[in-house]
Amino acid sequence: MIKIFFYFLILKLLFLVSFFLKAEKYTLESSSNVSSEHIEVTKSLKSTTVSIENRWTDSFGNYGTGKCNGHILTENKEISLLVFCEQTEARGDKFWTQLLRDKDMKAGIGKIRYLNATGIYKKFIGIECQYAVNYMNNKINFLKQICELPND
């Protein structure tokens, strides 16, 4: 009888620990207009500067607009990018991110790093999230970001 109670107690503790340690999922979806300028250095090396305007919604029920600028390096059809963004939520809270992608990542997949934030987005500072992007054409794309937020 004591063994059953002991096993039940351990099982309950494991359940509680896993419940409280479970990270909250956060998603953000956006659509963007992209303008770019290219310099073809060689047939296998292209440098591109981008300017992006976007609109987004997130899993908190918030929405906003943003702007990004940065650099894309295409070498032998492999892409590296470094893009910085400023996003403004409808009530005025802001967050600043860096989009990263190196040559080893699959096409259309990268990381977003939160660099700075105000208001409700302050808890994101320092977090890295995964994103996937689909391109409708050279000027329009759709992005989905998924983050694991630590419990406070």
Beta strands, then each sheet from edge to edge (+ up, - down):
strand 1: 24-42
strand 2: 45-58
strand 3: 63-75
strand 4: 78-89
strand 5: 94-101
strand 6: 109-117
strand 7: 128-135
strand 8: 140-149
sheet 1: 1+ 2- 3+ 4- 5+ 6- 7+ 8- 1+
end
